[in-house]
Amino acid sequence: MALKVESVTARTRGNAGVQVVAEASSDKQTNEGVRIRVTNSEDATAEQLVLRWKRGASEEVGEPIPVHVPAGQSRIVRMELPANGAGIDRIELQGDAEPFDNTVYVAPVLSQSVPLMYLGSENADAPAQPLYFLRRALEAIPRVRADIRFQRADSEVGEAVLADNALLVATEAPGPNSLQQVRRAVERGQTLLAVPKNAEAMVALAQLVKADAVAVEERKPSSGGSYAMWGEIDFRHPLFLAFADPRFSDFTKIHVWQYRRIQAEALPASRVIARYDSGDPAVIETTLGAGRILWLTSGWHAEDSQLAVSSKFVPLLWSILDYAGILRAETSSYAVGEALPLERSTDVTEVFLPSGSVERIATGATSTAPTFEPGLHRVVQTRGETRFTVNLDASESRTEPLSQDELEQRGVPIAGDLASDDPETARNTLASAQAVETEARQKLWRWFLVATLAILLMETLLAGWTATKKGAVVP
C-alpha cells in the first residue's frame, strides 16, 4: 500500500503558537513570572506579535509585551506577573491569523501546607534554640506554609497525631510508649529528622532502630582552639544533589563547634552521606521499613554550629522536604490527552473541569482519566485543592504542509504518479515506464556490442602487425 500525496492550499498562510517553558532546577523556588515560548511557522507572514495577560476570556491585564519572531524561528519571553494580577489564568498571543493555539493557560501559584511535628524540650518561643531557627528557615521557603506542631518529648504522642504530620523532627527521644509509636510511623513511610541535642539524646533515639549497644561520644573540637568542618559529602545522594554544582558545593565555611561522635555501623541499615574533616559521620541515613531516619550529628543552632546562619540551611531543608516526598510536584502544566496525577486519597476525589462539569474519581486512584479540555482543572482532595493547567501539545501548532521528502524519511510509502485512481491511466503509465526501461536496456546492449567490436578490431590489427614483423626477419 502506498500513499498518494495531494497538496491542499490553506485559507491563511502561516501560524504562530505559544507554550509554557518549564523552569530550570535552579529556579524552582522563584515566583517572578512565567517563561513563554513563541514559535512561528516557516511560511508565516506575520512577525510582529504581542503577548498579554488575561483574566478570563476577555479581560486584559497589564501592559502588552511585543515580541518579534521571524518565520521559522522561536523566541522565549519571561512574562512578569502584573501588579493587579489577582485571578489571571492565561496568556494570549495577538497578531496571528490562526487563533486556535494562541492561548496558553497558567495555573496560579498556591502555597502548600506542610504539617510538621517537633519533639523537644526547649521553650517553644525561646530564641537561639533549634526550633526557633527551624521556624525562621521554613518561612523563607517559597510556596511552603509550614505548620509546626510542638510536642514536648516527655509527653505521650498518639499514633493518629503522628500520622497527620508530613515530617517528624526530634531533638530528644520521647518516652518508651511514644518511641514505639514514632518507630511505627517511620516504618509506614514517614521521614524522621533526628537532631539529638547531646550524646544521651542520641543514645535514646538509637532505640528506634534497636541499637542497644551504641556508643556515643560528645566531641568539642573548639576546646582545642579549632572547629570541625563538613569535608566529605556524597553529592550523588538526593539530599545533596542540589549542591552538586561547584558554585554551591563548598560547605567548609560552616564551622561546627560540637557534635555527637558515633560509629555508623552501630545503626542497622545505615550509610554515611556526609562526614566531617575528621572522618566522623555528619549526616547518616537509616532505612526503617518503608520510611527513613536522617541523623544530623550536630545541631544547626549557634551552640553546636553555624549551619542555621549559613546560606546552605534553607536549601538543605528544602532538599529534606523534597526527599521525604512532601513537596508537591513542580509540574502543573499538562498536554491534552495526559492524565493528571493524584495523591492517593481515602476519600472520593472531585475534578472540576474548565467546562464547569465535575468528575468524581474513586478512592485510592493515583491519576485522573486522560484530559480532553484545555484550561484550568481543579482537583479537590482530602488534603486540599490542587490546580493544573491543560494546554495543546506544541506539535499542534505546526500547520505548514510536510514535504514529500520528510514523509519518506518518516517511513511513509509514496506512490507518486502510480497511485492514480483511474485504472486506465495507471496501466498506460505502467506501460510507458516499461517501454522506457526496455529502451534503456537496448541502449546498454548497443554500447556492449560496440565495445566488443572494438576489442576484436584491436586484436586483428595486433595479429597482422605481429605476422608482418616475423616475415621481415632474414634467416
N, C-alpha and C positions, 0 to 999 in steps of 0.2 A: 504494500500500500504506500502511495506517495501523496505528497501534498501539492496542490496547485495553488500558487501564490497570485493573488489579485490585489492591486493597490486600491485603497479607498481614500478619497480626499476628505479630510476633516472640515467641518464648518469653520473652525477657527484654528489658526496655526499657533503652536507653542503652548506651554503650560508651566506654571511655577507652583511649587508646593512647599509646605512648612512642616518641620518635625522638631520635637524636643530632643536636645542632646544631653545625654547623661553626664553628670558632673564627675570630674576626676576624683580619685580616692582622697586626695589632699583637700578637696573642697567639701567633704561630706558634712562638715559641721558648720558650713556657712549658709546664710539665708539672705543673699543680697540680690536675688533675681533669678532669671531662668535663661539658659542658653538655647537659642533657636537657630536651626539650620534652614536656610532658604535655598532651594535648588531650582535652577532654570533649565528648561529643555534646550536641546541643540537647535531646534527650529523656532525658538522664541523670537518674538518681535518686540516685546516689552522688556526693558532692562531696568527702568527706574520704578522701584516698588516701595511700598510703605507698610510698616508693621504697627499695629495698635493693640493696646489692652482693651478688653471689653468686659462689661458686666452684663451677662445675659446676651441675648441675640442682637440687641440694638443699641445699648448704651455704651458709648465710647468713653474711656477713662484715660486721663493723662495726655501727654503730647505725642504726636505721631513720630515714628523713627524711620527716616528714609534709608533705603539700602539699595545699592547699585549691584546688580547681579547680571553679568554678561551671559549671553546664550551659551549653554553647555557647561556652565560653572555653578558653584555654590558658595555661599558666604555664611559664616556663623556670627550671630549678633547676640550680645547679652542684653536682655530686656530687664532693666531695673524696675523694681516694684514702685509704682507711683505713690505719692503721699496719701492720696484719697483712695487707696486700693482695696478697701474692705469689700469683700464679696466678688472680686474679679475672678473669673473662672476660665478665660480663654484669651487667645491671641489671634488676631485676624490679619491676613495678608491682603493688601489692597493694591490695585493696579494690574491685576491678572485677569484675563478674559474668561478663564475656566474656574468657577468658584467652588467646585466640589471638594477640593482639598486645600482650601485657603484658610481653614480654621483648625487650630490645634488647642486642645483642652489642657488646662493646667490645674492640678489639684492644689488647694490651699495648704499651706504648711500648718500641721497640727502638732501641738505638744503631746508627748507620750508620758503618761503617768507610770512611774516605776516605784512600786511599793517595796520598801527595804526595811528589814529588821536588824537593829543594832543591839547586841548583847554585851553589856559592860557594867561597870560600877561607878564611873565618874558622874559628876553632876552634868545633867543634860545640857545646861546652858553655860558651863564653865569654859572660858576661853583657854587657848593653848593646849586643849586636850584633843585626842584623836577625833572624837565626834564633832567637835567644833570645826576642824579643818575639813572633815568629810562633807559636812553640810555646805560650806562655802564652795568647795570644789564642784559638787554636783550642781549647784546653782549656776555654775559657769558653763555647763554643757548645754548647747542649744538644743531645743526641741525635746528636752527631758525635764519633767517635773518630778523630782524625787520626793516621795512620801516616806520619810524616815520615821520608823516607829521604834522608840527607845524602850528597851526591856532590861530591867536590872537582872544581872546574871544570877543573883541569889533568889530570884522568884521563879515560880513554876511557869513553864511555857507550854501551852496547849498545842496539840498536833494541828488543829484547824487554823490556829493563828499562824503557825509556820507555813502552812500551805498557801496562805493568802499573800505571801511575800515572794517577790521575784528573786531577791538576793538576800543572803544572810551574812552579816558581818559580826565577828566575835573577837573581843579583846580579852575576854575571860571565859572560862568554862562554866556553864550553868550546873545546877545540881544533878545528881545521878539520873533522876527520872526525866528531867528536861534534856539531859545529854543524849539519852536514848531516842527521844523524840526528834532531836536535831539529826542524829545519825540516820533515822528512817526517812526524814525529809530529803537528805542528800542522796540516799540510796534510790529514792523515787525520781531523781533527776535534777534537784536543785543544786545551786552552787554556794559554797560557804567560803568566804574570805576570812581566813584566820590570821589575826594580827595580835598575837599574845603580848601583853604589856610587860611580862617578866618571865623568868625561867619556870617558875611554879605554874603560871597560867599555861605555858606551852606543854608541860608535862600533863596537866589535867586535860587539855584539849586533845592530846595524843590518844586519849582513851576512846575517841571517836573511831579510830582505826584499830583499836585493841592493841596498841603498842604499850605493853605493860612495863617493859624493862628499858624504856628510852632514857637516855642520859642527856640533860640539857645544862649548858654552862652559860652564865652571863658574861659576855665579853664587852670590855670597855677600852677600845684602842686609845681613846683620848687620855687615859690615865698615864700613858707613856709619852704624851706630847704629840700624838698622831691621831689619825682617824682612818676608818675603813672606807673604801670606795667600791662601787659596782664595777667589777673588772671583766668578767666573762659572762656574756649574755647570748642565749640562743635566739637569734633574730629570725629563725625559721619557724619558731613557735608562734601560734596565732596571737598570743598575748603581746608579743614584741614585734610582730610583723610590720606594724605601722611605723616603727622606728628603724627599719632596715636601711633606709636611705642614709648615706654617710652624713648628710646635713643634720640628721636628728638622732644619730646613734651614740652620741657622746654622753655617757652617764657619770663620767669621772668628776664632774663638778658638784655632785650630790655627796656631801660629807655625812658619814654615819658615825655617830658618837658611841652608840652601844647597840648590841644585837644579841640574839639568843643563838648560841652555837649548838648545833645538833647534827648528828650523822644521819643523812637522808636514808641510809639503808635501814635505819631503825623504824621507819614508817613504811608499812607494806604498800606495794603497788605505787611507788613514788618515783619521781625523777626530778632532778635539779634543772631548772631552766635559767637560773642566774646565780652567779657566785660573786663574792667579794674578792678583792685583790689578794686576800689571804688564802683563798681557796675554799672558805667556808660557804655553805649554801645561803643565798639571799632570798631566792624565791623557789619554792618547791610545789609541785603539783602531785596530788594524790587522787587516784581514781577510787571511788567508793560506789559500787552498784552502778546505777545509771547517771550518777552525779559526780562531782569533783570537789576537792578542797584545795584552795590556793593558799599556801602558807607564806607570809612575809615575816622573816625572822627579826626584822626591825620595824618599829612603828614609823609613821610619817610625821608625827608631831615633833616639836623642837627639842624635847628631851632626848629623843632617840636619833633623829636625823634631820636633814634639810629637805627631805622629799616633798613635804607639803608646800614649801615656798618656792619650789623649782618649777620650771616650765614643763616638766615631764609629768607632773602629778595629774592634771586634768586629762591629758590624752591617755595616761595609763588607766585611769578609772573608766574612761570611755571604752578602752580595749577590754577591760574586765567585764563590763556590761554586755559588750558585743559578743565576747567569747562565751559568756553564760547563756547566750541566746535570748537575751531580754529585749534588746533593741529591735524595733520593727524594721523590716527590710527597707533599704533606701529607695528601691524601685517602686514607684507608684503609678507609672505610665505603662500601659499595655496596648497591644495592637488588636484590632478587631479579629476575632477568632480565637484569641487566647483566653485561658481560664484565669480567674483571679484567685490568689492564694488566701486561705482562711486559717485562723488559729483553731486548732481542734477544740470544739466547744461542747459543753454538756447540755446546751440548750439549742433551740432552733435558731438558725441564722436567717436574718432578713436582708435581702439585697434590693435596694431602691434604684431602679433603672432611670436613665435620662428621660424616657417617655412618660414617667410617672407610675408605671406598673411596679409591682413588688413580687419578688421571687422568694420563696421560703426554702431554705436548704436544711436537709435533715441533720440531726445530731451526729457529731463526730466527723463530718465531712472536712476534708483538707483543701478543697477548692470548689469554685462555682462551676457551672456549665460554661462552655465557650461563649464568649460575648459577641453580640451582633450589632450593638448600638454604640456609635461614637458618643462620647460625652462623659459626664461625671457620674460614677457609680458609688453609692453609699452602702457600706456593709456594716450592719449593726449586730454586734455580738454581746455576750455577757460582760466582757471587759470594757466595752465601749464601742465607739464608732471609728471606722477607717474609711478613707475616701481614696478611690482610684480613678484615674482618667483612662479612657479608651479612645485611641485615635486610629486613623487609617494607617496601614503599613506604608512605609516610604516608597515601596515599589509601585503603589497605586498611582503615584504622581507621574510616572513615566508614560506619556501618551504618544510620543513620536513613534512612527512605524519602525519595526525591526527590518533590517536589510536581509536579503536572501542569504548573504554570506554568514550573518550572525545566526540565522535559523539553522543553516547547515552545520555550524560549529556546535550548536546545542543538540545535534543528533537528529534533526528533523529531515526526513527524506523528501527531497524536492524533485518533482517530476518534470517541471518546466513545461515545454510545449507538448510533451507526450501525454499529459494528463488532460486532454481535451474531452469535453462532454459529448462531442459529435463522433460516433464510431467511424464514419466515412473519412472524416478529417484525420482521425488518428491513424487509419490504415494508409492513407496517402502519405502522411508524414513518415510513417514507418517504412514505406516503400522507397521514399526519397532518401531516407537515411541509409537503407540497404544499398541503393544504387551508388550513393556517394562512397560507401565503404568498398563496393566492388571495383569502382573506378580507381580508388586509392591502391587497392591490391594489384590491379593491372599495371599501374604506373610503377609499382615496385618491381614486378616481373620484367618489365621493359628495361629498367636500369640493370637488373641482374643479367639479362641476355647481352646487353651492350658490354658489360664488364667481362663476360665470358668470351665474347668475340675478340675483345681487345687483348685478352690473355693469349688466345690461340694465335692471333696475328703476331704477337711478340715472339711466341715460341717458334713460329715458322720462319720469321726473319732471322732469329738467332741460329736456327739449324742451318739455313742457307749460308749464313756468314761463316759458320764453323766448317762446313764442307768445302767452301771456296778456299779457305786458308790452308786446309790439308792438301788440296790438289796442287797448290803452288810450291810445295816442298820438293827439291831435286834429290834423288837417291844417290 
